[in-house]
Amino acid sequence: MEFVGRPAGTGPTGPTGATGATGATGATGATGATGATGATGATGATGATGATGATGSGNTVSGGTAGTSGSTTSTAYTSTLTGGTAATNSVTGAHTVLVTITSSCSQSGDNNGCLMSFTADNGATVNGSTITTGSDSRATGGGQANGAGNRLISTSSSYLVTTAAGTTTFTGVYRVLNAGTSTFTAHSIIVQVY
């Protein structure tokens, strides 16, 4: 059978089909470049001051009790001064202590002198030996020149002492050199604790 009419052609577009299922997530892309550094923020408030640290060694210095003017005629070391008192000082605890003795003294006669030493109790030592009596090996002072105007001498000497636990008391001791009367007008024991 033969149809005669419009020529054959494309029909109208059909309706849109339903949306298909979502595909799988793709791989993560490469990390982007780091952005520029932001501006520096404002400085924060200053924190509170910390506690004071412990006192360092060698910072504890004491002049003790200076002796008063007095005299002696003893050729052996003595802490007794006529008209005056011996110098003293003390340290608490086990330490290395720098002990400095100072003395200003005069002599009554030519070719004589005056010496000051010190003692310490509580087992204190110098070079491993106790120092319960005075000694020329840890003294200050010396001989005097002739003439009344030349008989005054002022000196000081320092010694390292090891103290033990407890309280150690240092006491000045004095003697004449050769003969005569030695007058100690000013004298002291200074300790520096390490």
C-alpha positions as CSV (number, residue, x, y, z in Angstrom):
1,M,0.0,0.0,0.0
2,E,1.4,3.4,-0.7
3,F,0.8,6.5,1.5
4,V,0.7,9.9,-0.1
5,G,1.0,13.1,2.1
6,R,3.7,15.0,4.0
7,P,7.1,13.9,3.4
8,A,8.7,11.8,6.3
9,G,10.7,14.0,9.0
10,T,12.0,14.1,12.6
11,G,9.3,14.0,15.2
12,P,9.1,16.5,18.1
13,T,11.6,16.2,21.0
14,G,10.4,13.9,23.7
15,P,10.3,14.9,27.5
16,T,13.6,15.1,29.5
17,G,14.4,11.9,31.1
18,A,14.9,11.6,34.9
19,T,18.2,12.7,36.4
20,G,20.7,10.0,36.7
21,A,22.4,9.0,40.0
22,T,25.3,11.2,41.3
23,G,28.6,9.9,40.3
24,A,31.4,9.0,42.7
25,T,33.4,11.9,44.3
26,G,36.5,12.8,42.4
27,A,40.0,12.7,43.9
28,T,41.1,15.6,46.2
29,G,42.9,18.3,44.2
30,A,46.4,19.4,45.0
31,T,46.9,21.8,48.1
32,G,46.9,25.4,47.0
33,A,49.8,27.8,47.7
34,T,50.2,29.2,51.3
35,G,48.7,32.6,51.7
36,A,50.6,35.6,52.8
37,T,51.5,36.0,56.5
38,G,49.0,38.2,58.3
39,A,50.0,41.3,60.2
40,T,51.6,40.9,63.7
41,G,49.2,41.3,66.5
42,A,49.5,43.8,69.3
43,T,52.0,43.0,72.1
44,G,50.3,41.4,75.1
45,A,50.5,42.9,78.6
46,T,53.8,42.3,80.6
47,G,53.5,39.4,83.0
48,A,54.0,39.7,86.8
49,T,57.6,39.9,88.1
50,G,58.9,36.5,89.2
51,A,60.1,35.7,92.7
52,T,63.6,36.9,93.7
53,G,66.2,34.1,93.4
54,A,68.3,32.9,96.2
55,T,71.3,35.0,97.3
56,G,74.4,34.0,95.6
57,S,77.6,32.9,97.4
58,G,80.0,35.6,98.6
59,N,77.3,38.1,99.1
60,T,77.0,37.9,102.9
61,V,79.5,40.2,104.6
62,S,79.5,41.2,108.3
63,G,81.6,43.6,110.2
64,G,80.7,42.0,113.5
65,T,81.3,43.9,116.7
66,A,84.4,46.1,116.5
67,G,86.8,46.0,119.4
68,T,87.3,49.1,121.6
69,S,90.6,50.8,122.3
70,G,92.7,48.9,124.9
71,S,96.2,47.8,125.6
72,T,98.2,44.7,126.6
73,T,101.7,43.9,127.8
74,S,101.3,40.1,127.2
75,T,103.8,38.4,124.9
76,A,101.2,35.5,124.4
77,Y,98.0,36.0,122.6
78,T,95.1,37.2,124.9
79,S,91.6,38.4,124.3
80,T,91.9,40.6,127.4
81,L,92.7,44.3,126.7
82,T,93.1,46.7,129.6
83,G,90.5,49.5,129.1
84,G,89.0,47.9,126.0
85,T,87.2,44.9,124.5
86,A,88.2,42.3,121.9
87,A,86.6,42.3,118.4
88,T,84.1,39.6,117.7
89,N,82.0,38.2,114.9
90,S,79.9,35.0,114.2
91,V,78.7,32.8,111.4
92,T,75.9,30.2,111.4
93,G,76.2,27.0,109.4
94,A,78.9,25.1,107.5
95,H,80.7,27.4,105.1
96,T,83.9,28.6,103.6
97,V,84.5,32.0,105.2
98,L,87.0,34.7,104.3
99,V,88.0,36.3,107.6
100,T,89.7,39.6,107.5
101,I,91.3,41.1,110.7
102,T,92.2,44.8,110.8
103,S,94.3,46.5,113.4
104,S,95.6,50.0,114.2
105,C,98.0,49.8,117.1
106,S,100.9,51.7,118.7
107,Q,103.9,50.7,120.8
108,S,105.4,52.3,123.9
109,G,109.0,51.5,123.0
110,D,111.4,51.4,120.2
111,N,112.1,48.1,118.3
112,N,108.9,46.5,119.6
113,G,105.6,45.8,117.9
114,C,102.1,44.6,118.1
115,L,100.2,41.7,116.6
116,M,96.5,40.8,116.3
117,S,95.3,37.2,115.6
118,F,91.9,35.5,116.0
119,T,90.4,32.3,117.4
120,A,87.2,30.4,116.5
121,D,85.2,27.8,118.3
122,N,82.7,25.1,117.1
123,G,85.5,23.1,115.3
124,A,86.4,25.8,112.7
125,T,89.6,25.1,110.9
126,V,92.3,26.8,108.8
127,N,94.0,24.3,106.4
128,G,92.5,21.5,108.4
129,S,93.7,22.6,111.8
130,T,91.5,24.0,114.6
131,I,92.0,27.6,115.6
132,T,91.2,27.7,119.3
133,T,94.3,29.8,120.1
134,G,96.0,32.7,118.4
135,S,98.9,32.2,116.1
136,D,101.5,34.4,114.3
137,S,100.7,32.4,111.2
138,R,97.3,34.0,111.0
139,A,98.0,37.5,112.4
140,T,98.3,41.1,111.3
141,G,100.6,43.8,112.6
142,G,104.4,43.9,112.9
143,G,107.4,45.7,114.4
144,Q,107.8,49.4,114.9
145,A,110.5,51.9,113.8
146,N,112.4,54.0,116.4
147,G,110.9,57.3,117.7
148,A,107.6,58.0,119.3
149,G,106.2,59.4,116.1
150,N,106.9,56.2,114.2
151,R,105.3,53.6,116.5
152,L,101.9,53.5,114.9
153,I,101.0,50.7,112.4
154,S,97.7,49.9,110.6
155,T,97.4,46.6,108.8
156,S,94.9,44.0,107.7
157,S,95.2,40.3,106.7
158,S,92.7,37.8,105.3
159,Y,92.4,34.0,105.9
160,L,90.1,31.3,104.6
161,V,88.3,29.4,107.4
162,T,86.0,26.4,107.2
163,T,83.1,26.4,109.6
164,A,80.8,23.6,110.8
165,A,77.1,23.3,111.3
166,G,76.0,25.5,114.2
167,T,77.3,28.9,115.3
168,T,81.0,29.7,115.1
169,T,82.3,32.7,117.0
170,F,85.4,34.5,116.0
171,T,87.3,36.5,118.7
172,G,90.3,38.8,118.4
173,V,93.4,38.1,120.4
174,Y,96.4,40.4,120.8
175,R,100.0,40.4,121.9
176,V,103.1,42.6,122.1
177,L,106.1,41.9,119.8
178,N,109.3,41.7,121.9
179,A,108.3,43.9,124.9
180,G,106.6,47.2,125.9
181,T,102.9,48.0,125.9
182,S,100.8,47.7,122.7
183,T,97.7,49.8,122.5
184,F,95.1,48.7,119.9
185,T,93.1,51.8,119.1
186,A,90.9,50.3,116.4
187,H,90.5,46.6,115.5
188,S,87.8,44.4,113.9
189,I,87.0,41.0,112.4
190,I,85.2,41.1,109.0
191,V,83.6,37.8,107.7
192,Q,82.5,37.1,104.1
193,V,80.5,33.9,103.8
194,Y,80.7,31.7,100.7
